[in-house]
């Protein structure tokens, strides 16, 4: 089964965007992307197996969106 991580936007302003992320809607962490630096910080972690996979996947997806210059969607996902 391919890795799948869902992302749901909860807040956005000119400087940052926050998303809930994780493998399912009932198992979500929270992260924040600094739009200027591109740094992604995990604020809360979901229960993942193995740990850190969903954060890594979410970070990759958000970095792709930031680098493309696209608007940050309300919902998106990472699937390999």
N, C-alpha and C positions, 0 to 999 in steps of 0.2 A: 504494500500500500504506500502511495506517495505521500510525503509530508504535506499537511494542509494546515494553514494558520489563517484564521479570520481576523479582520481588523475593523473596528467600529469607531468612527470619530466621535469624541465627546466634547471637544472644545478646540477652537482655533482663533488666533488673533494674528497680527502682523508679524510677530516675532516667533511664535511657536504653534505647534499643533499637538494635541493629545489624543491618543487612541487606546481603547480597550482592545486587547489581543489575546488569542489563545486558540486551543484546538476545538472548543465548542462554546456555545453561548452561555452555558452555566459554569464555565471554567475560564475566566478571563483575568488577565493582569492589566496593568496600566503603564504606558510609556509616553515619553514626551520627545518631540523632535524640535531642535533649535534650527529654525529655517536659515539663519545666517551662517552658522558654523557647520551645519549638517550633523551635529552630534545627536545621537539618540540615547536617552537615559531611561532605564527601567525603573519605574516608581513602585510598582507592585508586580509580583510574578505569579503566573498561573501555575497550577500543578501540571508539570509536563514530564513526559517520559521519552527520552532522557531530558534532564533539566537543561534549560537554556536554548533548546531547539526552537521553540516558538518565538522567543525574543530575537534570535538570530534571523529567522525567516521574516519577521515583521520589520526588522531593521533593513534587510535587503529590499523589501517591497517599498518602504518609504523612501529609501535612498534613490531607488529608480524613479519614483514619482518626482522627487525634488530635482534630480538631475535632468529630467525631461522638461521641466518647467510647467508641467500640468498642474491643474488645481487639485487639491487634496479631496478625494471623494468621501462621502459619508460612510460608505462601506466598501471594502476591498478585501482581497485575500492573497495569500502566497500559496502556490501549489507547484511542486517540483515534478 
